[in-house]
Amino acid sequence: MHRCSAVCVFLVAIAVGGFAQASSSKPLTALEQTLLAAEKSFLDAAKTGDTAFLKRTLADDFSYVGSDGQSDTRQKFIDDLEDGEDISAYNLKVVSVSDGVGIVTYDVVVRSSADDENPSPRYQHFSTVWVKIGDTWKMKFHQRSVSHWGDW
């Protein structure tokens, strides 16, 4: 009888904890949904080397900072992604700046091939600034920061 009571208390605690977690997460705003979808589309294009998508999506004055800390141009970014990259993103978050500006920030695991002369750091943090130009969302800025030094 005592064991059955302990199991019941345990199950109730789990159910209450699960309910508390579910009720504390707020639904995504329309801006958050839009920017997350845009960033996921970018990640798909980066994985497959879809330069047509990049040319359509990057603002004319787009710039970026790579994981090496060097800034570069729109065309260099497109050229760098032409062959695609093996990346997995997680912990995506949106920071709303205004109705027409938002930042998507997240962590990434980059997988380099064994024969890559200069592999990218394995664990990175990406941040992308999105701006609404007319009715279209464009990438204005993208930065890649090393999360763990020495994890190549």
C-alpha positions as CSV (number, residue, x, y, z in Angstrom):
1,M,0.0,0.0,0.0
2,H,2.8,2.4,0.9
3,R,4.6,1.7,-2.4
4,C,1.4,2.4,-4.4
5,S,1.0,5.7,-2.6
6,A,4.6,6.7,-3.4
7,V,4.0,5.8,-7.1
8,C,0.8,7.9,-7.2
9,V,2.5,10.9,-5.6
10,F,5.4,10.6,-8.1
11,L,3.0,10.4,-11.1
12,V,1.0,13.4,-9.9
13,A,4.3,15.4,-9.4
14,I,5.3,14.6,-13.0
15,A,1.9,15.6,-14.3
16,V,1.9,18.9,-12.4
17,G,5.4,19.7,-13.5
18,G,4.6,18.9,-17.1
19,F,1.5,21.1,-17.0
20,A,3.4,24.0,-15.4
21,Q,6.0,23.8,-18.2
22,A,3.4,23.6,-20.9
23,S,1.4,26.6,-19.6
24,S,4.5,28.8,-19.1
25,S,5.6,28.7,-22.7
26,K,4.0,31.5,-24.6
27,P,2.9,31.2,-28.2
28,L,5.1,32.7,-30.9
29,T,4.2,36.1,-32.2
30,A,3.6,36.6,-36.0
31,L,7.0,38.3,-36.2
32,E,8.7,35.4,-34.4
33,Q,7.1,32.8,-36.7
34,T,8.0,34.8,-39.8
35,L,11.6,35.3,-38.8
36,L,12.1,31.7,-37.7
37,A,10.7,30.5,-41.0
38,A,13.0,32.9,-42.9
39,E,16.0,31.7,-41.0
40,K,15.1,28.0,-41.5
41,S,14.8,28.7,-45.2
42,F,18.3,30.3,-45.1
43,L,19.7,27.3,-43.3
44,D,18.2,25.0,-46.0
45,A,19.8,27.1,-48.7
46,A,23.1,27.1,-46.9
47,K,23.1,23.3,-46.6
48,T,22.3,22.8,-50.3
49,G,24.3,25.7,-51.8
50,D,21.2,27.4,-53.1
51,T,22.9,30.6,-54.4
52,A,19.7,31.7,-56.2
53,F,17.9,31.8,-52.8
54,L,20.8,33.8,-51.3
55,K,20.8,36.3,-54.1
56,R,17.1,36.9,-53.7
57,T,17.2,37.0,-49.9
58,L,20.3,39.0,-49.0
59,A,19.9,42.8,-48.9
60,D,21.9,44.7,-51.5
61,D,24.0,46.1,-48.7
62,F,24.3,42.8,-46.8
63,S,27.5,42.2,-44.8
64,Y,28.7,39.4,-42.5
65,V,31.4,38.5,-40.0
66,G,32.7,35.0,-40.3
67,S,33.9,32.7,-37.5
68,D,37.4,34.0,-38.0
69,G,36.3,37.6,-37.1
70,Q,36.7,39.0,-40.6
71,S,34.0,41.0,-42.2
72,D,33.2,40.5,-45.8
73,T,30.8,41.3,-48.6
74,R,27.5,39.9,-49.9
75,Q,29.2,38.2,-52.9
76,K,31.9,36.6,-50.8
77,F,29.1,35.2,-48.5
78,I,27.3,33.7,-51.5
79,D,30.5,32.3,-52.9
80,D,31.4,30.7,-49.6
81,L,28.1,28.9,-49.4
82,E,28.1,27.8,-53.1
83,D,29.2,24.2,-52.2
84,G,26.8,24.0,-49.2
85,E,27.7,23.3,-45.7
86,D,26.9,20.5,-43.2
87,I,25.3,22.4,-40.3
88,S,22.7,21.6,-37.6
89,A,21.0,24.5,-35.8
90,Y,19.4,24.4,-32.4
91,N,18.2,26.8,-29.7
92,L,16.8,29.3,-32.2
93,K,15.5,32.5,-30.6
94,V,14.1,35.7,-32.0
95,V,14.8,39.2,-30.6
96,S,12.3,41.7,-31.8
97,V,13.8,45.1,-32.5
98,S,10.8,46.8,-34.1
99,D,8.0,45.8,-36.5
100,G,10.4,45.8,-39.4
101,V,13.6,44.5,-37.8
102,G,14.4,41.3,-35.9
103,I,17.4,39.3,-34.9
104,V,17.5,35.5,-35.0
105,T,20.2,34.0,-32.8
106,Y,21.1,30.3,-32.4
107,D,23.7,27.6,-31.9
108,V,25.2,25.5,-34.7
109,V,27.2,22.4,-35.1
110,V,29.4,22.6,-38.2
111,R,30.7,19.3,-39.7
112,S,33.8,19.6,-41.9
113,S,35.0,16.8,-44.1
114,A,38.2,15.0,-43.2
115,D,40.0,16.4,-46.2
116,D,39.1,20.0,-45.5
117,E,42.4,22.0,-45.2
118,N,40.9,24.8,-43.1
119,P,37.9,23.4,-41.2
120,S,35.5,25.7,-39.5
121,P,35.2,25.6,-35.8
122,R,32.7,22.8,-34.9
123,Y,30.6,24.8,-32.4
124,Q,29.4,28.2,-33.4
125,H,26.8,30.8,-32.6
126,F,25.0,32.5,-35.5
127,S,23.1,35.8,-35.4
128,T,21.2,37.2,-38.3
129,V,19.6,40.6,-38.6
130,W,16.4,40.6,-40.8
131,V,14.8,43.8,-42.1
132,K,11.5,44.2,-43.9
133,I,12.0,46.0,-47.2
134,G,8.7,46.7,-48.7
135,D,6.7,43.5,-48.2
136,T,9.8,41.2,-48.2
137,W,12.1,40.2,-45.4
138,K,15.8,40.4,-46.3
139,M,19.0,39.4,-44.5
140,K,20.9,42.5,-43.7
141,F,23.7,41.1,-41.5
142,H,25.0,37.7,-40.4
143,Q,27.6,36.9,-37.8
144,R,29.2,33.6,-36.9
145,S,31.1,33.4,-33.6
146,V,33.1,30.5,-32.2
147,S,31.4,28.9,-29.2
148,H,34.2,26.6,-28.1
149,W,37.8,27.3,-28.9
150,G,39.8,24.3,-29.8
151,D,36.8,22.1,-30.9
152,W,37.7,21.9,-34.6
